């Protein structure tokens, strides 16, 4: 087994591209050299390099091939030409049918040759999100100028060049040289194995593994903060990013000027994070600390004092800019920003942000009424929720939308619940983000997400398998989490219909100059073509269907059985997500019980019999069996049990007591077992056969009223 070491060394690679590039390198190499691999390649990456190491077979033997040649009896010139093409002689030909066939035996090809052929093609076809061309007229492109290619196999260089046709590829050829830290250990050194390579980099102030750099950053800033009696505000994404910016991480602490400590902590954190990649610190009580952490890329002779002082000067300037926006925005009322939204386009087909605010205001009020919350407060919060988009601070830092609206509303004496709803209506922003819990905030957050879903679906901007440019999957999942985690009893079809109504009202106002009303809407539709979805009912079905799909994906990702989810969802037209989840839990408990498992087997038997007989007769059997045709004790007992169970199931479902409904269904086990043991369904008498098949149809309908048990896997 031979060890391959490949490193592509270049100028600084953007941190956000490094991990994906390492994955792509492994994938492309594995695809092109799959026959050589003894084990999967392992990648590494950093600010100036991506690479991999892999155990390879010394050589591989190609498969034997047959090439069909000229017909038997063809002119000698044709045969000789065929042989010359393949570098063979006549004694290599065999007769197969009417043709000469050349049998090419398998050949042993060295790993070195295969790697040398594969790597140049891989490099030239590398899928960087953005690439650049440099060095005159060369066709070579890379994310940043490519400087060196280290490629050694079993200690020896694998020779190849990137030259292609008339393109010299910048003269890049493979070798055994790489470089350490640009400042602390300049110059090249040779490496002939991965162990030597990693040790050589460490000796030259380069930590090769991204995980090691991230750990050094995390542990280093935590230790410095703890020594000051402080703690670091958690930010794993920033740690990962900084680990892609430095090769030799050295955490340091700086001080924030006291003159800026009255700024909102979110403003300071965002300024430090976005502009400078600094880490925010806080006191044990959660308040902002006048300190920040940074990560240097060199070990300075003065212990980093000059680096810290320089970064403190830069931060003062950044915070002064933030102070300017903070003071400027507070000179006017939050509501005074609203007129500016009339000229900000939300989407070309959906109107302006100002029009969206009007829709949200109405929709939030309607949802609040459904939740039993104060509709007036919900409308007020929705009216102000987007106002800070026109503020100077959010214009500079879009990450602070909602946050600044809350501060401005509170600073101007606004209602605290309204202010909190302004901040919370964007949540949840991701999988780890909490959902809003206060009813006013819930109403505004749901209105925001449902307006987004309905609007983009209405104009045909639905997510595809390859893209979701308007983050509709995230909006759907956010709405689902808000509903489920707060146990809300909302009908999706109803609230989505209310969201669609806001677009109808908006378009009606645009076309007529009047407020929308039920009285003359029908006349409007007869004379105007609405630019949104023509089939409103289809849209009201489409959006809940999309949300239910997202709920299925969520539940499966949490380890729920996909067949139980399908059974509970398919067997119900209920669009109350909280009830649907309760139904799924009840179905799970039922099918995992002994009685449930046995009854499911009987259900499958009944469904299979019905499917076969319905196909034979050319029609489905209804559930209207006739009592006077029930001849055997077992079918009489089953009919009686079905009537009792069906009534109980219907009442329990109406009461949303799905566990009791499952108990009622489990009670059918004994009479169903007895029926299949004693009763011949396909009786020779046609009227008895029909009646017994209708009785089975009644059993199927009773069970399917709870869930579609045909979806449950055996």
C-alpha positions as CSV (number, residue, x, y, z in Angstrom):
1,X,0.0,0.0,0.0
2,X,1.4,3.4,-1.0
3,X,0.6,6.7,0.6
4,X,-0.5,9.6,-1.7
5,X,0.0,13.2,-0.4
6,X,-1.6,16.0,-2.5
7,X,-1.5,19.7,-1.6
8,X,-2.8,22.6,-3.7
9,X,-1.1,25.7,-2.3
10,X,-2.3,29.2,-3.3
11,X,-3.0,32.7,-2.0
12,X,-5.6,33.2,0.7
13,X,-8.8,31.2,0.1
14,X,-12.0,32.7,1.4
15,X,-12.9,31.0,4.7
16,X,-16.4,30.2,3.6
17,X,-15.2,28.2,0.6
18,X,-12.5,26.0,2.3
19,X,-14.5,23.1,3.8
20,X,-16.6,22.6,0.7
21,X,-13.4,22.8,-1.5
22,X,-11.8,20.0,0.6
23,X,-15.0,17.9,0.2
24,X,-15.0,18.5,-3.6
25,X,-11.3,17.5,-3.8
26,X,-12.0,14.2,-2.1
27,X,-15.1,13.6,-4.3
28,X,-13.3,14.4,-7.6
29,X,-10.2,12.3,-6.7
30,X,-12.3,9.4,-5.6
31,X,-14.3,9.5,-8.8
32,X,-11.3,9.6,-11.0
33,X,-9.1,7.1,-9.1
34,X,-11.6,4.8,-7.5
35,X,-9.9,1.7,-8.6
36,X,-6.7,2.7,-6.8
37,X,-8.2,3.5,-3.4
38,X,-7.5,1.2,-0.4
39,X,-9.5,3.4,1.9
40,X,-11.4,6.7,1.6
41,X,-9.1,9.8,1.2
42,X,-8.8,12.2,4.1
43,X,-8.8,15.9,3.4
44,X,-7.3,19.0,5.1
45,X,-7.7,22.7,4.4
46,X,-6.6,26.1,5.6
47,X,-6.2,29.7,4.5
48,X,-3.6,28.9,1.8
49,X,-4.0,25.2,1.1
50,X,-6.4,22.3,0.4
51,X,-5.2,18.8,0.1
52,X,-5.7,15.1,0.8
53,X,-3.9,12.0,1.8
54,X,-5.0,8.5,0.6
55,X,-3.7,4.9,0.7
56,X,-3.4,3.6,-2.8
57,X,-2.7,0.3,-4.4
58,X,0.7,0.3,-6.2
59,X,-1.0,-0.6,-9.5
60,X,-4.3,-1.8,-11.0
61,X,-5.0,-4.2,-13.8
62,X,-7.4,-3.1,-16.4
63,X,-10.2,-5.4,-17.6
64,X,-9.7,-7.4,-20.8
65,X,-11.5,-5.9,-23.8
66,X,-12.8,-7.2,-27.1
67,X,-12.8,-5.0,-30.2
68,X,-14.8,-6.1,-33.2
69,X,-12.9,-5.7,-36.5
70,X,-13.7,-6.1,-40.2
71,X,-15.9,-8.9,-41.6
72,X,-14.2,-12.2,-42.3
73,X,-13.1,-12.1,-45.9
74,X,-12.6,-8.3,-45.9
75,X,-9.7,-6.9,-47.9
76,X,-6.2,-7.2,-46.4
77,X,-5.9,-3.4,-46.4
78,X,-8.9,-3.1,-44.0
79,X,-7.6,-5.7,-41.7
80,X,-4.1,-4.2,-41.6
81,X,-5.5,-0.7,-40.9
82,X,-7.5,-2.1,-38.0
83,X,-4.4,-3.8,-36.6
84,X,-2.3,-0.7,-36.9
85,X,-5.0,1.3,-35.1
86,X,-4.8,-1.0,-32.1
87,X,-1.1,-1.8,-32.3
88,X,-1.7,-5.5,-32.7
89,X,-0.7,-8.4,-35.0
90,X,-2.8,-10.9,-37.0
91,X,-2.2,-13.7,-34.4
92,X,-4.2,-11.6,-31.9
93,X,-7.4,-12.0,-34.0
94,X,-10.0,-14.6,-33.4
95,X,-13.1,-15.4,-35.5
96,X,-16.5,-14.7,-33.9
97,X,-19.4,-15.3,-36.2
98,X,-18.9,-13.2,-39.3
99,X,-16.3,-10.8,-37.9
100,X,-12.6,-10.7,-36.8
101,X,-12.4,-9.9,-33.1
102,X,-9.3,-8.5,-31.4
103,X,-8.9,-9.6,-27.7
104,X,-7.0,-7.1,-25.6
105,X,-5.7,-8.6,-22.4
106,X,-5.9,-6.6,-19.2
107,X,-2.9,-4.4,-18.5
108,X,-1.2,-3.5,-15.2
109,X,-1.1,0.3,-14.8
110,X,1.0,1.9,-12.1
111,X,-0.8,4.2,-9.6
112,X,1.8,6.9,-10.4
113,X,0.7,7.0,-14.0
114,X,-3.1,7.1,-13.2
115,X,-2.6,9.9,-10.6
116,X,-0.4,11.9,-13.0
117,X,-3.2,11.7,-15.6
118,X,-6.0,12.5,-13.2
119,X,-4.8,15.4,-11.2
120,X,-4.3,18.1,-14.0
121,X,-7.9,17.4,-15.2
122,X,-9.2,17.6,-11.7
123,X,-7.5,20.9,-11.0
124,X,-8.7,22.5,-14.2
125,X,-12.3,21.4,-13.7
126,X,-12.4,22.3,-10.0
127,X,-15.9,23.7,-9.0
128,X,-15.0,26.8,-7.1
129,X,-18.1,29.1,-6.6
130,X,-15.9,32.0,-7.9
131,X,-12.6,31.7,-9.7
132,X,-10.1,34.1,-11.2
133,X,-7.7,34.1,-14.1
134,X,-4.3,35.6,-13.7
135,X,-0.9,35.7,-15.5
136,X,-1.7,37.2,-18.9
137,X,-3.5,35.0,-21.5
138,X,-3.5,31.7,-19.6
139,X,-6.7,29.8,-19.5
140,X,-5.9,28.5,-16.0
141,X,-8.5,29.6,-13.3
142,X,-8.5,29.1,-9.6
143,X,-10.1,30.7,-6.6
144,X,-6.8,32.6,-6.0
145,X,-3.5,32.4,-7.8
146,X,-2.2,28.8,-7.5
147,X,1.4,28.8,-6.4
148,X,2.5,25.2,-5.8
149,X,1.3,21.6,-6.3
150,X,2.8,19.1,-3.9
151,X,2.1,15.5,-5.1
152,X,4.1,12.6,-3.7
153,X,3.4,8.9,-3.8
154,X,5.3,6.6,-1.5
155,X,7.9,9.3,-1.0
156,X,8.5,10.2,-4.6
157,X,7.1,13.0,-6.7
158,X,4.3,12.2,-9.1
159,X,5.4,14.2,-12.2
160,X,2.9,16.2,-14.2
161,X,2.3,19.7,-15.4
162,X,-0.8,21.9,-15.9
163,X,0.4,22.9,-19.4
164,X,-2.3,22.4,-21.9
165,X,-1.9,22.9,-25.6
166,X,-0.4,26.4,-26.1
167,X,-1.1,27.3,-22.5
168,X,1.8,27.0,-20.2
169,X,-0.4,26.8,-17.1
170,X,1.8,29.4,-15.5
171,X,4.6,26.9,-15.6
172,X,3.0,25.0,-12.7
173,X,4.4,21.5,-12.3
174,X,4.1,19.0,-9.4
175,X,6.9,18.7,-6.9
176,X,7.6,18.0,-3.2
177,X,7.8,21.5,-1.9
178,X,5.3,23.5,0.3
179,X,5.5,26.5,2.5
180,X,5.0,27.3,6.2
181,X,3.8,30.5,7.8
182,X,4.1,33.5,5.4
183,X,5.6,35.8,8.1
184,X,7.0,33.6,10.9
185,X,8.6,30.9,8.8
186,X,8.9,32.1,5.2
187,X,10.4,29.8,2.5
188,X,9.8,26.4,1.1
189,X,10.6,23.0,2.5
190,X,10.2,19.4,1.1
191,X,7.8,16.8,2.4
192,X,7.7,13.1,1.3
193,X,5.0,11.7,3.6
194,X,2.0,13.1,5.4
195,X,3.6,12.7,8.8
196,X,6.7,14.7,7.6
197,X,4.4,17.2,6.0
198,X,2.2,17.8,9.1
199,X,5.2,17.9,11.4
200,X,7.1,20.3,9.0
201,X,4.2,22.7,9.0
202,X,3.8,22.6,12.7
203,X,7.5,23.4,13.1
204,X,7.0,26.3,10.7
205,X,4.0,27.8,12.6
206,X,1.1,26.3,10.6
207,X,-1.6,24.2,12.4
208,X,-2.9,22.0,9.5
209,X,-6.2,20.7,10.7
210,X,-9.2,23.1,10.8
211,X,-10.6,21.4,13.9
212,X,-7.3,21.9,15.8
213,X,-7.3,25.6,14.9
214,X,-10.9,26.0,16.0
215,X,-10.2,24.2,19.3
216,X,-7.2,26.5,19.9
217,X,-9.3,29.6,19.3
218,X,-12.2,28.4,21.4
219,X,-10.1,27.3,24.4
220,X,-7.8,30.3,24.1
221,X,-10.5,33.0,24.2
222,X,-12.4,31.1,26.9
223,X,-9.3,30.9,29.1
224,X,-8.6,34.6,28.6
225,X,-12.2,35.5,29.4
226,X,-12.3,33.3,32.5
227,X,-9.1,34.9,33.8
228,X,-11.0,38.3,33.7
229,X,-14.1,36.8,35.4
230,X,-16.0,37.0,32.1
231,X,-17.4,34.6,29.5
232,X,-17.5,34.5,25.8
233,X,-20.8,35.0,24.0
234,X,-21.1,31.7,22.1
235,X,-20.5,31.9,18.4
236,X,-19.4,28.7,16.8
237,X,-19.9,30.0,13.3
238,X,-17.5,32.8,14.0
239,X,-15.0,30.4,15.4
240,X,-15.2,28.3,12.3
241,X,-14.7,31.4,10.1
242,X,-11.7,32.7,12.0
243,X,-10.2,29.2,11.9
244,X,-10.2,29.6,8.1
245,X,-8.4,33.0,8.4
246,X,-5.4,32.1,10.5
247,X,-2.7,29.4,10.3
248,X,-1.2,30.0,13.8
249,X,-4.1,31.2,16.0
250,X,-3.1,33.4,19.0
251,X,-6.1,34.7,21.0
252,X,-5.8,38.1,22.6
253,X,-8.1,40.4,24.6
254,X,-8.8,44.1,23.9
255,X,-10.7,46.8,25.7
256,X,-13.8,48.6,24.5
257,X,-13.9,52.4,25.2
258,X,-16.3,53.2,28.0
259,X,-17.9,55.9,25.9
260,X,-19.6,53.2,23.8
261,X,-20.8,50.9,26.5
262,X,-24.3,52.5,26.5
263,X,-24.9,51.2,23.0
264,X,-27.2,48.2,22.7
265,X,-25.1,45.0,23.2
266,X,-26.5,43.6,19.9
267,X,-25.1,46.6,18.1
268,X,-21.7,46.2,19.6
269,X,-21.6,42.5,19.0
270,X,-22.8,42.9,15.4
271,X,-20.3,45.7,14.7
272,X,-17.4,43.6,16.1
273,X,-18.5,40.4,14.4
274,X,-19.4,41.6,10.9
275,X,-16.7,44.2,10.5
276,X,-13.7,42.8,12.4
277,X,-14.4,39.2,13.3
278,X,-14.1,40.0,17.0
279,X,-15.7,37.9,19.8
280,X,-18.0,39.6,22.3
281,X,-17.6,39.0,26.0
282,X,-20.2,39.4,28.8
283,X,-20.3,39.5,32.6
284,X,-21.7,36.7,34.6
285,X,-25.1,38.5,34.9
286,X,-25.4,38.6,31.1
287,X,-24.6,42.2,30.6
288,X,-22.0,43.3,28.0
289,X,-18.4,43.5,29.2
290,X,-16.1,46.3,28.1
291,X,-13.7,43.7,26.6
292,X,-13.5,41.8,23.3
293,X,-11.4,38.9,22.0
294,X,-9.5,38.8,18.7
295,X,-7.3,36.1,17.1
296,X,-3.9,37.1,15.7
297,X,-2.1,35.1,13.1
298,X,1.4,35.7,14.5
299,X,3.2,35.4,17.8
300,X,4.4,39.0,18.2
301,X,7.6,39.8,20.2
302,X,5.7,42.2,22.5
303,X,3.1,39.5,23.3
304,X,0.6,41.1,21.0
305,X,0.4,44.5,22.7
306,X,0.7,46.5,19.5
307,X,-1.8,44.2,17.7
308,X,-4.3,44.8,20.5
309,X,-3.7,48.5,20.5
310,X,-4.2,48.7,16.7
311,X,-7.4,46.7,16.9
312,X,-8.8,48.9,19.7
313,X,-8.3,51.9,17.5
314,X,-10.1,50.3,14.6
315,X,-12.9,49.2,16.9
316,X,-13.4,52.8,18.2
317,X,-13.9,54.0,14.7
318,X,-16.4,51.2,14.0
319,X,-18.3,51.9,17.1
320,X,-18.3,55.6,16.4
321,X,-20.1,54.8,13.1
322,X,-22.6,52.7,15.0
323,X,-23.1,55.6,17.5
324,X,-23.9,57.9,14.6
325,X,-26.7,55.7,13.3
326,X,-28.0,55.0,16.8
327,X,-28.3,58.7,17.6
328,X,-29.6,59.7,14.2
329,X,-32.4,57.0,14.2
330,X,-33.6,58.0,17.7
331,X,-34.3,61.6,16.5
332,X,-37.5,60.4,14.9
333,X,-40.4,58.2,15.8
334,X,-40.3,54.6,14.7
335,X,-43.6,55.1,12.8
336,X,-42.1,57.9,10.8
337,X,-39.9,55.4,8.9
338,X,-43.0,53.8,7.4
339,X,-43.5,56.1,4.4
340,X,-40.1,55.2,3.1
341,X,-41.2,51.5,2.8
342,X,-43.7,52.6,0.1
343,X,-40.8,53.0,-2.3
344,X,-39.0,49.7,-1.2
345,X,-39.9,46.8,-3.5
346,X,-40.7,43.6,-1.6
347,X,-41.1,41.7,-4.9
348,X,-41.9,42.9,-8.3
349,X,-45.1,40.9,-8.4
350,X,-46.1,41.3,-4.8
351,X,-45.8,45.0,-4.3
352,X,-43.8,47.2,-1.9
353,X,-42.8,46.7,1.7
354,X,-45.4,49.4,2.5
355,X,-48.1,47.2,1.0
356,X,-46.8,44.2,2.8
357,X,-47.0,46.1,6.1
358,X,-50.7,46.8,5.4
359,X,-51.3,43.0,4.7
360,X,-49.5,42.0,7.9
361,X,-51.4,44.5,10.0
362,X,-54.7,43.0,9.0
363,X,-53.6,39.4,9.0
364,X,-51.9,39.6,12.4
365,X,-55.2,41.1,13.9
366,X,-57.2,38.2,12.4
367,X,-54.7,35.6,13.8
368,X,-54.7,37.2,17.2
369,X,-58.5,36.9,17.3
370,X,-58.1,33.2,16.6
371,X,-55.6,32.9,19.5
372,X,-57.8,34.9,21.9
373,X,-55.1,37.7,22.0
374,X,-55.6,41.5,21.8
375,X,-56.1,42.1,18.0
376,X,-55.4,45.9,18.4
377,X,-51.9,45.2,19.9
378,X,-51.2,42.6,17.2
379,X,-52.1,45.1,14.4
380,X,-50.0,47.8,16.0
381,X,-47.0,45.4,16.3
382,X,-47.4,44.3,12.7
383,X,-47.6,47.9,11.6
384,X,-44.3,48.7,13.2
385,X,-42.5,45.3,12.6
386,X,-40.9,46.4,9.4
387,X,-40.3,50.1,10.1
388,X,-36.7,49.7,11.2
389,X,-35.9,48.4,7.7
390,X,-35.8,52.1,6.7
391,X,-33.5,53.0,9.7
392,X,-29.9,53.9,9.3
393,X,-28.7,51.2,11.7
394,X,-30.5,48.4,9.9
395,X,-29.4,49.8,6.5
396,X,-25.8,49.4,7.8
397,X,-26.4,46.1,9.6
398,X,-29.3,44.1,8.2
399,X,-28.7,41.5,10.8
400,X,-30.3,43.8,13.4
401,X,-33.7,44.1,11.8
402,X,-36.3,43.6,14.4
403,X,-33.8,44.1,17.2
404,X,-33.5,47.8,16.5
405,X,-37.2,48.2,16.0
406,X,-37.7,46.9,19.6
407,X,-35.1,49.4,21.0
408,X,-36.6,52.3,19.1
409,X,-40.2,51.4,20.2
410,X,-39.2,51.0,23.9
411,X,-37.2,54.2,23.8
412,X,-40.2,56.1,22.6
413,X,-42.5,54.8,25.3
414,X,-44.2,52.2,23.2
415,X,-46.1,49.2,24.6
416,X,-43.6,46.6,25.9
417,X,-45.6,43.6,24.3
418,X,-45.6,45.4,21.0
419,X,-41.9,46.1,21.2
420,X,-41.1,42.4,22.0
421,X,-43.3,41.3,19.1
422,X,-41.3,43.6,16.8
423,X,-38.1,41.8,17.8
424,X,-39.5,38.3,17.9
425,X,-41.5,38.2,14.7
426,X,-38.5,37.1,12.6
427,X,-38.0,34.0,14.8
428,X,-37.2,31.2,14.6
429,X,-34.3,32.2,12.4
430,X,-32.8,28.7,12.4
431,X,-33.0,25.2,13.9
432,X,-31.5,26.3,17.2
433,X,-33.5,29.5,17.6
434,X,-36.4,29.7,20.1
435,X,-39.9,30.4,18.8
436,X,-41.9,33.4,20.1
437,X,-44.2,32.5,23.0
438,X,-46.1,35.7,23.8
439,X,-49.5,35.7,21.9
440,X,-49.0,39.1,20.2
441,X,-45.5,38.0,19.0
442,X,-46.9,34.7,17.8
443,X,-49.6,36.4,15.8
444,X,-47.2,38.8,14.0
445,X,-44.6,36.0,13.4
446,X,-47.2,33.7,11.9
447,X,-48.6,36.6,9.8
448,X,-45.1,37.4,8.5
449,X,-44.4,33.8,7.4
450,X,-47.8,32.9,6.0
451,X,-47.9,36.2,4.0
452,X,-44.5,35.2,2.5
453,X,-45.6,31.6,1.7
454,X,-49.0,32.6,0.2
455,X,-47.6,35.5,-1.9
456,X,-44.7,33.6,-3.5
457,X,-46.8,30.5,-4.2
458,X,-49.4,32.7,-5.7
459,X,-47.0,34.2,-8.3
460,X,-45.4,30.8,-9.0
461,X,-42.2,31.3,-7.1
462,X,-42.3,27.8,-5.4
463,X,-39.1,26.1,-4.2
464,X,-37.5,23.6,-6.5
465,X,-35.3,20.7,-5.8
466,X,-32.2,22.8,-6.7
467,X,-33.1,26.1,-5.0
468,X,-35.3,28.1,-2.6
469,X,-34.3,31.7,-3.3
470,X,-37.0,33.2,-1.0
471,X,-36.4,30.8,1.9
472,X,-39.9,29.4,1.8
473,X,-38.9,26.1,3.4
474,X,-37.5,28.0,6.3
475,X,-40.6,30.1,6.6
476,X,-42.8,27.0,6.5
477,X,-40.7,25.2,9.1
478,X,-40.7,28.4,11.3
479,X,-44.5,28.5,11.2
480,X,-44.8,24.8,11.9
481,X,-42.5,25.2,15.0
482,X,-44.5,28.2,16.3
483,X,-47.7,26.2,16.0
484,X,-46.5,23.0,17.5
485,X,-44.3,24.3,20.3
486,X,-47.0,26.6,21.5
487,X,-49.7,23.9,21.1
488,X,-51.9,26.2,18.9
489,X,-55.3,25.1,17.7
490,X,-55.2,26.7,14.3
491,X,-56.6,25.3,11.0
492,X,-54.0,25.9,8.3
493,X,-56.5,26.1,5.6
494,X,-58.4,28.8,7.4
495,X,-55.4,31.0,8.2
496,X,-53.9,30.6,4.8
497,X,-57.2,31.6,3.3
498,X,-57.1,34.7,5.5
499,X,-53.5,35.5,4.2
500,X,-54.7,35.1,0.6
501,X,-57.6,37.5,1.4
502,X,-55.1,40.2,2.2
503,X,-53.6,39.9,-1.4
504,X,-57.1,40.0,-2.8
505,X,-57.9,43.1,-0.8
506,X,-54.6,44.8,-1.9
507,X,-55.3,44.1,-5.6
508,X,-58.9,45.2,-5.3
509,X,-57.8,48.5,-3.8
510,X,-55.3,49.0,-6.6
511,X,-57.8,48.3,-9.4
512,X,-60.8,50.1,-8.0
513,X,-59.6,52.7,-5.4
514,X,-62.1,51.3,-2.9
515,X,-61.8,49.1,0.1
516,X,-62.5,45.4,-0.5
517,X,-65.9,44.0,0.5
518,X,-67.8,40.8,-0.1
519,X,-70.7,42.6,-1.8
520,X,-69.0,43.7,-5.0
521,X,-66.0,41.4,-5.1
522,X,-67.7,39.0,-7.5
523,X,-68.4,41.8,-9.9
524,X,-64.7,42.8,-9.7
525,X,-63.5,39.3,-10.7
526,X,-65.8,39.3,-13.7
527,X,-64.3,42.5,-15.1
528,X,-60.7,42.4,-14.0
529,X,-57.9,39.8,-14.4
530,X,-56.2,39.3,-11.0
531,X,-52.4,38.9,-11.6
532,X,-52.0,36.3,-8.9
533,X,-53.2,32.7,-8.8
534,X,-56.5,32.2,-10.7
535,X,-57.5,29.2,-8.7
536,X,-57.8,30.4,-5.2
537,X,-59.0,27.1,-3.8
538,X,-56.0,25.3,-5.3
539,X,-53.7,27.8,-3.7
540,X,-55.3,27.3,-0.3
541,X,-54.7,23.5,-0.7
542,X,-51.2,23.9,-2.2
543,X,-49.6,25.9,0.7
544,X,-50.8,23.6,3.5
545,X,-49.7,20.7,1.4
546,X,-46.2,22.2,1.2
547,X,-46.2,22.8,5.0
548,X,-47.3,19.3,5.7
549,X,-44.4,18.0,3.5
550,X,-42.0,20.1,5.6
551,X,-43.6,18.7,8.8
552,X,-43.0,15.1,7.5
553,X,-39.4,15.9,6.8
554,X,-39.0,17.4,10.3
555,X,-40.5,14.4,12.0
556,X,-38.4,12.0,9.9
557,X,-35.3,13.9,10.8
558,X,-36.2,13.5,14.5
559,X,-36.4,9.7,14.1
560,X,-40.1,9.3,13.7
561,X,-41.3,6.3,11.6
562,X,-42.1,7.5,8.1
563,X,-44.9,5.0,7.6
564,X,-46.7,6.1,10.8
565,X,-46.4,9.7,9.7
566,X,-47.8,8.9,6.3
567,X,-50.7,6.9,7.8
568,X,-51.7,9.7,10.2
569,X,-51.5,12.4,7.6
570,X,-52.9,10.7,4.6
571,X,-55.9,9.3,6.5
572,X,-57.0,12.7,7.6
573,X,-58.1,16.0,6.0
574,X,-57.4,17.8,9.3
575,X,-55.1,20.8,8.8
576,X,-54.7,21.4,12.6
577,X,-51.1,20.5,13.0
578,X,-51.4,20.1,16.8
579,X,-54.2,17.6,16.3
580,X,-52.3,15.8,13.5
581,X,-49.3,15.3,15.8
582,X,-51.6,13.9,18.5
583,X,-53.1,11.6,16.0
584,X,-49.7,10.4,14.8
585,X,-48.6,9.7,18.5
586,X,-51.8,7.7,19.0
587,X,-51.3,5.7,15.8
588,X,-47.7,5.0,16.9
589,X,-48.9,3.7,20.3
590,X,-51.5,1.5,18.6
591,X,-49.4,-0.1,15.9
592,X,-46.6,-0.9,18.4
593,X,-49.1,-2.7,20.8
594,X,-49.8,-6.4,20.5
595,X,-53.5,-5.9,19.8
596,X,-52.7,-3.2,17.2
597,X,-50.2,-5.4,15.4
598,X,-52.7,-8.3,15.2
599,X,-55.6,-6.0,14.0
600,X,-53.3,-4.4,11.4
601,X,-52.7,-7.9,10.0
602,X,-56.4,-8.4,9.8
603,X,-56.8,-5.0,8.2
604,X,-54.2,-5.9,5.5
605,X,-56.1,-9.2,4.9
606,X,-59.4,-7.4,4.5
607,X,-57.9,-4.8,2.2
608,X,-56.3,-7.4,0.0
609,X,-59.5,-9.4,-0.3
610,X,-61.4,-6.2,-1.2
611,X,-58.8,-5.2,-3.7
612,X,-59.0,-8.5,-5.5
613,X,-62.8,-8.8,-5.5
614,X,-63.4,-5.2,-6.4
615,X,-61.0,-5.6,-9.4
616,X,-62.9,-8.8,-10.4
617,X,-66.3,-7.2,-10.1
618,X,-65.3,-3.9,-11.6
619,X,-66.5,-1.7,-8.8
620,X,-65.8,-0.7,-5.1
621,X,-68.0,-2.2,-2.4
622,X,-69.9,0.2,-0.2
623,X,-70.3,-0.2,3.5
624,X,-74.1,-0.8,3.5
625,X,-74.3,-4.4,4.4
626,X,-77.7,-5.9,5.2
627,X,-78.4,-7.3,8.7
628,X,-80.8,-10.0,7.6
629,X,-78.0,-11.6,5.4
630,X,-75.6,-12.0,8.4
631,X,-76.1,-15.8,8.8
632,X,-73.1,-16.8,11.0
633,X,-72.6,-15.9,14.7
634,X,-69.1,-14.5,13.9
635,X,-70.3,-12.1,11.2
636,X,-73.2,-10.9,13.4
637,X,-70.7,-10.3,16.3
638,X,-68.3,-8.4,14.0
639,X,-71.1,-6.2,12.6
640,X,-72.2,-5.4,16.2
641,X,-68.7,-4.6,17.3
642,X,-68.1,-2.4,14.2
643,X,-71.2,-0.3,14.9
644,X,-70.2,0.2,18.5
645,X,-66.6,0.9,17.6
646,X,-67.5,3.3,14.7
647,X,-69.6,5.4,17.0
648,X,-67.0,5.5,19.7
649,X,-64.2,6.3,17.2
650,X,-66.3,9.2,15.7
651,X,-67.1,10.7,19.1
652,X,-63.5,10.3,20.3
653,X,-62.1,11.9,17.2
654,X,-64.5,14.8,17.5
655,X,-63.3,15.2,21.1
656,X,-59.7,15.0,19.9
657,X,-59.1,12.0,22.2
658,X,-57.2,9.9,19.7
659,X,-55.9,7.4,22.3
660,X,-59.5,6.5,23.2
661,X,-60.2,6.1,19.5
662,X,-57.4,3.6,19.3
663,X,-58.7,1.7,22.3
664,X,-62.1,1.4,20.6
665,X,-60.4,0.1,17.5
666,X,-58.3,-2.3,19.4
667,X,-61.5,-3.8,20.7
668,X,-62.2,-5.1,17.2
669,X,-59.4,-7.6,17.4
670,X,-61.3,-10.6,18.8
671,X,-64.4,-10.4,16.6
672,X,-62.2,-9.8,13.5
673,X,-60.0,-12.8,14.3
674,X,-63.1,-15.0,14.8
675,X,-64.6,-13.7,11.6
676,X,-61.6,-14.7,9.5
677,X,-61.3,-18.0,11.3
678,X,-64.9,-19.2,10.8
679,X,-66.4,-17.2,7.9
680,X,-65.9,-17.9,4.1
681,X,-66.0,-14.5,2.5
682,X,-66.4,-15.7,-1.1
683,X,-69.5,-17.8,-0.3
684,X,-71.1,-19.6,-3.3
685,X,-74.3,-17.6,-2.7
686,X,-73.8,-14.3,-4.5
687,X,-75.9,-12.3,-2.0
688,X,-73.9,-13.6,1.0
689,X,-70.6,-12.9,-0.8
690,X,-71.6,-9.3,-1.5
691,X,-72.8,-8.8,2.0
692,X,-69.6,-10.1,3.6
693,X,-67.5,-8.0,1.3
694,X,-69.5,-4.9,2.3
695,X,-68.9,-5.9,6.0
696,X,-65.2,-5.9,5.3
697,X,-65.6,-2.5,3.5
698,X,-67.2,-1.3,6.8
699,X,-64.2,-2.6,8.7
700,X,-61.8,-0.8,6.3
701,X,-63.8,2.5,6.6
702,X,-63.9,2.3,10.4
703,X,-60.2,2.0,10.7
704,X,-59.4,4.4,7.9
705,X,-61.4,7.1,9.8
706,X,-58.5,7.3,12.2
707,X,-55.6,6.8,9.8
708,X,-54.7,5.2,6.5
709,X,-53.4,2.0,7.9
710,X,-52.5,0.7,4.4
711,X,-49.4,3.0,4.7
712,X,-48.1,1.0,7.7
713,X,-45.3,-1.3,6.7
714,X,-45.5,-5.0,7.7
